[in-house]
Amino acid sequence: MTANAVSRLIQHYVDNFRRLPWRSPPGTPAPDPYRVWLSEVMLQQTTVATVTPRFERFVRRWPTIELLAAATDEDILSEWAGLGYYARARNLIACAREVARRGSFPRTAAELRELPGIGAYTSAAIAAIAFGERAPAVDTNVERVVARVNGLEHPARGEIEGLVLGMMPVGRPGDFVQAMMDLGATICRPKSPRCDRCPLAPECAASASGNPDSIPVRRRRAERPHKFGVAYWTEDCGSVWLVRRPAKGLLGGMAALPGSDWAPTATAPVNPIGTVRHLFTHFSLDLAVVARAEPEGEGWWQPVDGLEEAGLPTLYRRAVQLALAERRHAA
């Protein structure tokens, strides 16, 4: 990519940048690395629209990483509920405490990668945006932009990172990285890219081909296996019995309804209220919600009118909604 193309990209970002609560406007001092890190963790596999209000609530409650590090696991997991991919929350807790122990964030991508839960992309994004390092932050949006500009049907990550470094200006790596992210999110979209609005269109091989959607070639998704499980609804005197899932594993440490393990075969439940179908990253699940008279496992009674404060993940919130709807119907 030519220097003129990079200049057009940066100017397009200056004129059209997305105003997000974790960003600083282009040309202004870099944002707090805490806010950059928190946003990048939240945005993994989650949309900007979903993350924005949750990010703002998070930083109102814990405005510094030191305050986040001092919070209890239960409070952080409860606040995270509904964002999904709960291993991120456990890594968030571990990372916050390690940074607080060190006294500050490391300033380079290589050092940032030593922290819990921070991989190649996140470390490069924090280093470039918060500390001005020329680090190749390559997410799916950036990969798509670079692949299309260079006409790469099957790009390798190392190849993309090298091209990003070659394009990145010396003086404004943070603005460049965010410009590429915005371009991929708003213009160079997976389907129906808006090539007529793209500052890189004159140099773009995919745009010149007349079929930019075809580059890069989309990877075929593996078929998800399916599992079955049971969640128990035990209610007494206006409260519901909840437990906390084991610290390790899927939904680790989260509040939940007690129930069975999830297995590839189903058993016919007794006293079924209904079934919730949920999609995880690697499998789908049918969770049968079953009425049960006696509480199971170690847990606590949560008032029905306080279930919103329990920090239930989406799967169990949907199971609760099903049970409450059935209760209202029966009444």
C-alpha positions as CSV (number, residue, x, y, z in Angstrom):
1,M,0.0,0.0,0.0
2,T,1.3,3.4,-0.9
3,A,2.0,6.3,1.5
4,N,-0.8,8.2,-0.2
5,A,-3.3,5.4,0.5
6,V,-2.3,5.3,4.2
7,S,-2.7,9.1,4.4
8,R,-6.2,8.7,2.9
9,L,-7.0,6.0,5.4
10,I,-6.0,8.1,8.4
11,Q,-7.9,11.1,7.1
12,H,-11.0,9.0,6.6
13,Y,-10.6,7.8,10.2
14,V,-10.3,11.4,11.4
15,D,-13.4,12.4,9.5
16,N,-15.5,9.3,10.4
17,F,-14.1,7.6,13.5
18,R,-16.6,5.8,15.8
19,R,-17.0,7.7,19.1
20,L,-16.6,4.9,21.6
21,P,-16.2,5.3,25.4
22,W,-12.8,3.5,25.5
23,R,-11.2,5.6,22.7
24,S,-9.5,9.0,22.5
25,P,-10.3,11.0,19.4
26,P,-7.6,10.8,16.7
27,G,-4.7,13.2,17.2
28,T,-5.3,13.5,21.0
29,P,-3.4,11.8,23.9
30,A,-3.7,8.0,24.0
31,P,-6.4,6.5,26.2
32,D,-5.9,4.9,29.5
33,P,-4.5,1.4,28.9
34,Y,-7.0,0.0,31.4
35,R,-9.9,1.1,29.2
36,V,-8.2,-0.2,26.1
37,W,-7.5,-3.6,27.7
38,L,-11.0,-3.9,29.2
39,S,-12.7,-3.0,25.9
40,E,-10.6,-5.5,23.9
41,V,-11.4,-8.3,26.3
42,M,-15.1,-7.5,26.2
43,L,-15.2,-7.2,22.4
44,Q,-13.8,-10.7,21.8
45,Q,-16.7,-12.5,20.1
46,T,-19.1,-9.7,21.2
47,T,-20.5,-6.8,19.2
48,V,-19.7,-3.1,19.9
49,A,-23.4,-2.4,20.4
50,T,-23.6,-5.0,23.2
51,V,-20.3,-4.1,24.8
52,T,-20.7,-0.3,24.9
53,P,-23.3,0.0,27.7
54,R,-21.7,-2.9,29.7
55,F,-18.3,-1.2,29.4
56,E,-19.7,2.0,30.7
57,R,-21.3,0.3,33.7
58,F,-18.1,-1.6,34.4
59,V,-15.9,1.5,34.5
60,R,-18.5,3.3,36.6
61,R,-18.3,0.5,39.2
62,W,-14.5,0.0,38.9
63,P,-12.9,3.1,37.3
64,T,-9.3,1.8,37.8
65,I,-7.7,-1.5,37.4
66,E,-6.7,-1.4,41.1
67,L,-10.3,-1.2,42.1
68,L,-11.2,-4.0,39.8
69,A,-8.4,-6.2,41.1
70,A,-9.7,-5.7,44.7
71,A,-13.2,-6.8,43.8
72,T,-14.5,-10.3,44.6
73,D,-14.7,-12.9,41.9
74,E,-18.4,-13.2,42.5
75,D,-19.0,-9.5,42.0
76,I,-17.0,-9.4,38.8
77,L,-18.6,-12.6,37.4
78,S,-22.0,-11.2,38.3
79,E,-21.3,-8.0,36.5
80,W,-20.0,-9.9,33.5
81,A,-23.2,-12.0,33.2
82,G,-24.8,-11.9,29.8
83,L,-21.6,-11.0,27.9
84,G,-20.8,-14.7,27.3
85,Y,-17.5,-16.5,26.9
86,Y,-17.0,-16.6,30.6
87,A,-13.4,-17.8,30.4
88,R,-12.7,-14.2,29.5
89,A,-14.1,-13.0,32.8
90,R,-11.8,-15.4,34.8
91,N,-8.8,-14.2,32.8
92,L,-9.9,-10.6,33.3
93,I,-9.8,-11.2,37.1
94,A,-6.4,-12.8,36.9
95,C,-5.0,-10.2,34.6
96,A,-6.3,-7.3,36.7
97,R,-4.6,-8.7,39.8
98,E,-1.3,-9.3,38.1
99,V,-1.2,-5.8,36.7
100,A,-2.1,-4.3,40.1
101,R,0.7,-6.4,41.6
102,R,3.1,-5.1,39.1
103,G,2.0,-1.5,39.6
104,S,1.1,-0.8,36.0
105,F,0.6,-2.3,32.5
106,P,3.6,-3.4,30.6
107,R,4.2,-1.1,27.6
108,T,5.2,-3.5,24.9
109,A,3.3,-6.2,23.0
110,A,5.8,-8.8,24.0
111,E,5.5,-8.0,27.7
112,L,1.7,-7.7,27.5
113,R,1.5,-11.2,26.1
114,E,2.8,-12.5,29.4
115,L,-0.4,-11.5,31.2
116,P,-3.3,-13.9,31.7
117,G,-5.7,-14.0,28.8
118,I,-3.8,-11.7,26.5
119,G,-2.9,-13.1,23.1
120,A,-1.3,-11.8,20.0
121,Y,-4.0,-9.6,18.8
122,T,-5.0,-8.1,22.2
123,S,-1.4,-7.4,23.2
124,A,-0.7,-5.7,19.9
125,A,-3.9,-3.6,20.1
126,I,-3.1,-2.3,23.6
127,A,0.6,-1.6,22.7
128,A,-0.4,0.3,19.6
129,I,-3.4,2.2,20.9
130,A,-2.3,2.9,24.5
131,F,1.5,3.1,24.1
132,G,2.2,4.0,20.5
133,E,4.2,0.8,19.6
134,R,4.2,-0.2,16.0
135,A,2.6,-3.5,16.8
136,P,0.5,-5.4,14.1
137,A,-3.0,-5.8,15.7
138,V,-4.8,-8.2,13.4
139,D,-8.4,-9.0,14.2
140,T,-10.9,-10.5,11.7
141,N,-11.8,-7.0,10.4
142,V,-8.1,-6.0,9.8
143,E,-7.4,-9.4,8.3
144,R,-10.2,-9.0,5.8
145,V,-9.2,-5.5,4.8
146,V,-5.6,-6.5,4.2
147,A,-6.5,-9.7,2.4
148,R,-8.8,-7.7,0.0
149,V,-6.4,-4.9,-0.7
150,N,-3.7,-7.5,-1.5
151,G,-6.0,-10.0,-3.2
152,L,-5.2,-12.8,-0.8
153,E,-7.7,-15.6,-1.0
154,H,-6.1,-17.8,1.7
155,P,-4.1,-15.4,3.9
156,A,-1.8,-16.7,6.7
157,R,-1.7,-14.7,9.9
158,G,2.0,-14.1,9.7
159,E,1.7,-12.8,6.2
160,I,-1.1,-10.4,7.2
161,E,0.9,-9.2,10.3
162,G,3.9,-8.4,8.0
163,L,1.8,-6.5,5.6
164,V,0.2,-4.5,8.5
165,L,3.6,-3.6,9.8
166,G,4.7,-2.5,6.3
167,M,1.6,-0.2,6.1
168,M,1.8,1.2,9.6
169,P,3.0,4.8,9.8
170,V,5.8,5.6,12.3
171,G,4.0,8.4,14.1
172,R,0.4,7.2,14.5
173,P,0.2,3.5,15.1
174,G,-2.8,3.8,17.4
175,D,-4.8,5.8,14.9
176,F,-3.8,3.5,12.1
177,V,-4.9,0.3,14.0
178,Q,-8.3,1.9,14.9
179,A,-8.7,3.2,11.3
180,M,-8.3,-0.4,10.0
181,M,-10.7,-1.7,12.6
182,D,-13.3,0.8,11.7
183,L,-12.9,0.3,8.0
184,G,-13.5,-3.4,8.4
185,A,-16.4,-3.0,10.6
186,T,-18.3,-0.3,8.7
187,I,-17.1,-0.4,5.0
188,C,-15.1,-3.4,4.2
189,R,-17.8,-5.7,5.6
190,P,-17.8,-9.5,5.1
191,K,-20.8,-9.2,2.8
192,S,-21.7,-6.3,0.5
193,P,-18.7,-4.1,1.2
194,R,-19.1,-0.4,0.4
195,C,-16.2,-0.1,-2.0
196,D,-17.6,3.2,-3.3
197,R,-16.9,4.7,0.2
198,C,-13.6,3.1,0.8
199,P,-10.4,5.3,0.9
200,L,-8.3,2.2,-0.1
201,A,-10.5,1.3,-3.2
202,P,-8.0,2.7,-5.8
203,E,-5.3,0.2,-4.5
204,C,-7.7,-2.7,-3.7
205,A,-7.3,-5.9,-5.7
206,A,-10.6,-7.3,-4.4
207,S,-12.5,-4.2,-5.4
208,A,-10.9,-4.2,-8.9
209,S,-12.0,-7.9,-9.3
210,G,-15.6,-6.9,-9.3
211,N,-16.4,-9.6,-6.7
212,P,-14.9,-8.3,-3.4
213,D,-17.1,-10.6,-1.3
214,S,-15.2,-13.6,-2.5
215,I,-11.9,-12.5,-0.9
216,P,-10.7,-13.9,1.4
217,V,-12.3,-17.3,0.8
218,R,-14.6,-18.0,3.8
219,R,-13.5,-20.8,6.0
220,R,-16.1,-23.6,6.3
221,R,-17.4,-24.0,9.8
222,A,-17.3,-27.3,11.4
223,E,-20.7,-28.7,12.4
224,R,-21.5,-28.3,16.1
225,P,-22.2,-31.4,18.1
226,H,-25.4,-31.4,20.2
227,K,-25.7,-32.1,23.9
228,F,-28.5,-32.5,26.4
229,G,-28.9,-31.5,30.0
230,V,-31.3,-30.8,32.9
231,A,-31.7,-27.8,35.1
232,Y,-33.7,-28.0,38.3
233,W,-36.3,-25.4,39.3
234,T,-36.8,-25.5,43.0
235,E,-39.0,-22.8,44.5
236,D,-40.0,-22.1,48.0
237,C,-41.7,-19.1,49.7
238,G,-40.9,-16.8,46.8
239,S,-37.3,-17.9,46.4
240,V,-35.4,-20.2,43.9
241,W,-32.5,-22.5,44.8
242,L,-29.3,-21.5,42.9
243,V,-25.8,-22.9,43.0
244,R,-22.4,-21.8,41.7
245,R,-20.8,-23.7,38.9
246,P,-17.3,-25.2,39.4
247,A,-14.5,-22.6,39.0
248,K,-13.0,-24.4,36.0
249,G,-14.9,-25.4,32.9
250,L,-17.7,-23.8,30.9
251,L,-19.5,-21.0,32.7
252,G,-17.0,-21.5,35.5
253,G,-17.8,-19.7,38.7
254,M,-21.2,-18.4,37.5
255,A,-24.5,-18.6,39.3
256,A,-26.8,-21.3,37.9
257,L,-29.7,-23.6,38.4
258,P,-28.5,-26.9,39.7
259,G,-28.7,-29.8,37.3
260,S,-27.1,-32.7,35.4
261,D,-23.9,-32.9,33.4
262,W,-24.4,-32.2,29.7
263,A,-24.2,-35.3,27.6
264,P,-24.5,-36.3,23.9
265,T,-27.6,-38.4,24.6
266,A,-30.9,-37.3,26.2
267,T,-32.9,-38.9,29.0
268,A,-36.6,-38.3,29.4
269,P,-37.0,-35.8,32.3
270,V,-39.7,-36.1,35.0
271,N,-41.9,-33.0,35.6
272,P,-40.5,-31.1,32.7
273,I,-41.4,-27.4,32.5
274,G,-39.9,-26.9,29.0
275,T,-36.6,-26.9,27.1
276,V,-34.2,-24.1,26.3
277,R,-31.9,-24.4,23.2
278,H,-28.6,-22.6,23.5
279,L,-25.6,-22.2,21.1
280,F,-22.1,-22.3,22.6
281,T,-19.0,-21.8,20.4
282,H,-18.3,-25.5,20.0
283,F,-21.7,-27.2,20.6
284,S,-25.4,-26.7,20.9
285,L,-27.4,-27.6,24.0
286,D,-31.0,-28.6,24.9
287,L,-31.5,-27.8,28.5
288,A,-34.7,-29.3,30.0
289,V,-36.0,-27.2,32.9
290,V,-37.5,-29.6,35.5
291,A,-39.5,-28.9,38.6
292,R,-37.9,-30.4,41.7
293,A,-39.2,-30.3,45.3
294,E,-36.0,-30.4,47.2
295,P,-32.8,-28.3,46.6
296,E,-29.8,-30.0,45.2
297,G,-26.1,-29.2,45.9
298,E,-24.6,-26.4,47.9
299,G,-26.2,-23.1,47.1
300,W,-28.6,-20.4,48.3
301,W,-32.1,-19.2,48.1
302,Q,-32.4,-16.3,45.7
303,P,-35.7,-14.2,45.9
304,V,-37.6,-14.5,42.6
305,D,-37.9,-10.7,42.5
306,G,-34.1,-10.4,42.9
307,L,-33.0,-12.9,40.2
308,E,-31.8,-10.0,38.0
309,E,-29.1,-9.4,40.6
310,A,-28.0,-13.0,40.8
311,G,-25.6,-12.7,37.8
312,L,-27.0,-15.6,35.9
313,P,-25.5,-16.2,32.4
314,T,-27.7,-16.1,29.4
315,L,-28.4,-19.8,29.4
316,Y,-29.8,-19.8,32.9
317,R,-31.6,-16.5,32.5
318,R,-33.5,-18.0,29.7
319,A,-34.3,-21.1,31.8
320,V,-35.5,-18.9,34.6
321,Q,-37.7,-16.9,32.1
322,L,-39.2,-20.2,30.9
323,A,-40.0,-21.4,34.4
324,L,-41.5,-18.0,35.4
325,A,-43.6,-17.9,32.3
326,E,-45.0,-21.4,33.0
327,R,-45.7,-20.4,36.6
328,R,-47.7,-17.3,35.4
329,H,-49.6,-19.5,32.9
330,A,-50.4,-22.0,35.6
331,A,-51.7,-19.3,37.9
